[in-house]
Amino acid sequence: MNTKTDSLGSRVLFARKRAQMSQTALAKKIGASQGTVAHIENGRNNETKHIVELARVLRVRAEWLATGEGEMVENWPFPRVDKSDFESLPTDVKEDIEDYIEMKIFKNKDIKSKSVA
């Protein structure tokens, strides 16, 4: 995969390929036509009103998509879970999830230490 990302179009193309998504599928998810996506990717459209939606669907940072600056993706460890969905959960549910993760980490460390001994 070509990783040259010096333009909006190349960044959209890179992120779309990374997401294993067709232009048609991406267009449908952002409420645009396939032609619009193609025009963005080939550089005909150097700006787009769809930046926020593109970033959300492609799971990349909108700033990176628009400008190429900063990290492509947010440092969020759960790619199948939208961070905003997690953040909207009640505090007690988030604490339960954190407890579960801590338990899994502890259990994994315990298994590793027994296999080394």
N, C-alpha and C positions, 0 to 999 in steps of 0.2 A: 504494500500500500504506500503510495506517495505521501510523504508527511510534510511537504512544502505547504505552509499555512500562512503565507504572507498577504493574503487578501480575504475578504469576506467569503467570496465564492469558494476558495480553496479550503477554508475552515469549515464551511457548511458541508462540502463534499467529504472532507476527511471525517467529520463527526457522523455524517449519514452512513458512510461505509463502515465506520466503527460500530454503529448501531445495527448494522446489517439490515438496512431499510432501503426500499426503492424510493425514487423520486415521487412516484404516485402515492405510496403509503405515507410518506412524510407530508406531502401536500394535503392529503385528506386529514391528517391529524392536526395541522395548523390552520385548516380552513382556507386553503389557497388551491390554485391549479398546479398541475404538474409542470406546466410551462413557466409559472412563476418560480418554482424551485430550480428549474433548468436555467432560467435567466440569472438567478442569483449565483448559481454554481459556475456558470460560464463567464461571469463578470459583466454581463449586460446591465444588471441591476447592482450598483455598488452600495446601495442602502436598501433597507426594507423595514416596513412597519411590523414585520413578523419576528423580529429578533427575540423577543421574550418568549414567544411560543416555540420558536425553533430551539432555543436553548433548553426549554423545559422538556420538549419531546426528545431531543437528542441527548439530554442529561449532561449538558456542559454549562459552564458559566456564561451568562449573557455578555459580560464585559469581554471575555476572551473571544467570544464569537464575533462581537462587533468590532473589536480593535486589535485582537491578537495579543493583548497585554494580560499578564498574570497567568495563573494556572488554568489549564483547560477544564479541569473538573475540580469541584470542591472536595476537600479532604473529608469525605463522608464514607465510612467503611461498608455501607450496605447499599450496593448499586441497584438492587431490586426494590428498595424502599425509598420513596421520596422523603427527603428530610422534612419538608413542610408537613407531610402526613404524620410523621413521628412527633414533630413538635406540637401538633395540635392535639395529641393524646393527653388525657388527664395525668397529672403528676404522679399519682399512685400507680398507674399503668406503666409509665416510663420507668419508675423505680423498680417495678416487678421485672421489666425487661433487663434493666441493668443488673439486678440480682441474678437473673438467669445466666447472663453473659459471664458474670464473675464466677458463678458456680461451674460453668463449662470450662473456663480458663483454669480454675483451680484443679478440676478433675483431670484435665489434659496434662497439666504439670505433674500431677501425682502419677499418672500412667507413665509419663516419660521418665520420671525419676526411678520408678520401679524397674523399667526396662534397662536402665543404665547400671543399676546395682547388681 
